Amino acid sequence: MASTSDIRNGLCIKYNHDIYKIIEFLHVKPGKGPAFVRTKLKSVTNGRVVDNTFSTPFEDTDDPILDDGGNDDSGSSGGGMGLQFLFGLLFLSLIVFIIRIYARNEQEE
């Protein structure tokens, strides 16, 4: 379970069976009642932007925090989901290359 204090710009979360990137957030502590966070989320898959309010603490069936895209204060410049995508693309290209070589060898025999 994650809390609203984990929410920050650039964080990717799993929400409503999709992956969203937080592009804007506002942590609100009202005088009466629990704190909450207003967020503007952009879908990674289709680019749709939605507004949502998370109360504290919020839950999901899985751990909703996926990746922050390297937006932490530790000074590291992680590649985030973009780097994972590039490695996946490289792996897929390698598989296609191997299949083509195998098919070419089968035709020659």
FISE-810013 format. One line per field, with one value per residue (C-alpha): residue number from 1; residue in three letters; z, y, x. Coordinates in Angstrom, 3 decimals. Layout:
N
pos NUM/... $
code ALA/... $
c3 Z/... $
c2 Y/... $
c1 X/... $
//
This chain:
109
pos 1/2/3/4/5/6/7/8/9/10/11/12/13/14/15/16/17/18/19/20/21/22/23/24/25/26/27/28/29/30/31/32/33/34/35/36/37/38/39/40/41/42/43/44/45/46/47/48/49/50/51/52/53/54/55/56/57/58/59/60/61/62/63/64/65/66/67/68/69/70/71/72/73/74/75/76/77/78/79/80/81/82/83/84/85/86/87/88/89/90/91/92/93/94/95/96/97/98/99/100/101/102/103/104/105/106/107/108/109 $
code MET/ALA/SER/THR/SER/ASP/ILE/ARG/ASN/GLY/LEU/CYS/ILE/LYS/TYR/ASN/HIS/ASP/ILE/TYR/LYS/ILE/ILE/GLU/PHE/LEU/HIS/VAL/LYS/PRO/GLY/LYS/GLY/PRO/ALA/PHE/VAL/ARG/THR/LYS/LEU/LYS/SER/VAL/THR/ASN/GLY/ARG/VAL/VAL/ASP/ASN/THR/PHE/SER/THR/PRO/PHE/GLU/ASP/THR/ASP/ASP/PRO/ILE/LEU/ASP/ASP/GLY/GLY/ASN/ASP/ASP/SER/GLY/SER/SER/GLY/GLY/GLY/MET/GLY/LEU/GLN/PHE/LEU/PHE/GLY/LEU/LEU/PHE/LEU/SER/LEU/ILE/VAL/PHE/ILE/ILE/ARG/ILE/TYR/ALA/ARG/ASN/GLU/GLN/GLU/GLU $
c3 0.000/-0.875/0.773/-0.655/0.466/-2.254/-5.040/-7.041/-10.595/-13.110/-11.058/-13.039/-11.308/-12.148/-11.869/-13.358/-15.380/-17.140/-16.513/-15.822/-15.356/-12.782/-14.510/-11.747/-8.096/-5.126/-1.569/0.443/4.252/5.144/8.659/9.115/7.808/6.260/3.789/0.073/-3.175/-6.350/-9.390/-13.133/-14.717/-18.319/-19.712/-20.973/-23.420/-25.128/-23.947/-22.334/-19.404/-16.390/-13.072/-9.938/-6.166/-3.951/-0.271/2.213/2.230/-1.181/-2.096/-5.215/-5.621/-6.616/-5.516/-7.618/-7.817/-10.920/-11.741/-11.184/-14.381/-12.415/-10.722/-7.275/-5.164/-5.024/-8.129/-10.146/-13.733/-14.223/-17.587/-16.160/-18.411/-21.531/-20.869/-20.266/-23.575/-25.422/-23.925/-24.838/-28.388/-28.625/-27.352/-29.839/-32.702/-31.684/-31.676/-35.153/-36.422/-35.081/-36.619/-40.027/-39.913/-38.931/-41.757/-44.276/-43.202/-43.531/-47.124/-48.145/-47.068 $
c2 0.000/3.446/6.737/10.165/11.305/9.023/10.998/13.373/14.692/12.169/9.148/6.371/4.509/1.661/2.983/1.740/-1.033/1.431/3.079/6.815/9.379/12.100/15.454/17.675/17.218/19.264/17.925/19.370/19.292/20.637/21.868/19.190/15.627/13.623/14.942/14.227/14.765/16.238/14.901/15.348/12.003/11.320/7.828/6.283/4.059/6.511/10.002/10.824/13.281/12.765/14.573/12.447/12.889/10.335/10.217/9.162/6.320/4.994/1.312/-0.814/-4.573/-4.383/-1.896/1.093/2.714/1.576/4.033/7.659/8.225/9.225/12.220/11.684/13.918/11.481/12.981/9.778/10.130/6.917/6.277/5.189/3.555/4.952/2.885/-0.239/0.385/0.703/-2.528/-4.290/-2.976/-4.093/-7.574/-7.823/-6.770/-9.442/-12.115/-11.060/-11.133/-14.667/-15.876/-14.447/-16.175/-19.454/-19.127/-18.346/-21.453/-23.596/-22.336/-23.173/-26.818 $
c1 0.000/1.264/0.429/-0.263/3.189/4.657/2.949/5.172/5.499/6.803/5.704/4.002/1.182/-1.165/-4.721/-8.027/-6.338/-4.004/-0.639/-0.674/2.078/1.452/1.917/0.563/-0.445/-1.604/-1.465/-4.372/-4.604/-8.045/-8.734/-11.346/-11.003/-8.171/-5.622/-5.990/-4.111/-5.590/-3.763/-3.685/-2.798/-1.739/-2.246/0.989/-0.915/-3.285/-2.264/-5.624/-5.449/-7.735/-8.161/-8.403/-8.422/-6.674/-7.562/-4.945/-3.979/-4.973/-4.912/-4.770/-4.740/-1.076/1.535/0.427/3.847/5.708/8.449/9.271/11.240/14.337/12.697/14.145/16.340/19.254/20.867/20.614/19.510/17.561/15.981/12.660/10.126/11.783/14.885/12.791/11.031/14.356/15.709/12.464/12.711/16.335/15.416/12.537/14.830/17.332/14.612/13.414/17.020/17.552/14.272/15.249/18.653/16.990/14.423/17.173/19.140/15.992/15.428/19.005/18.656 $
//
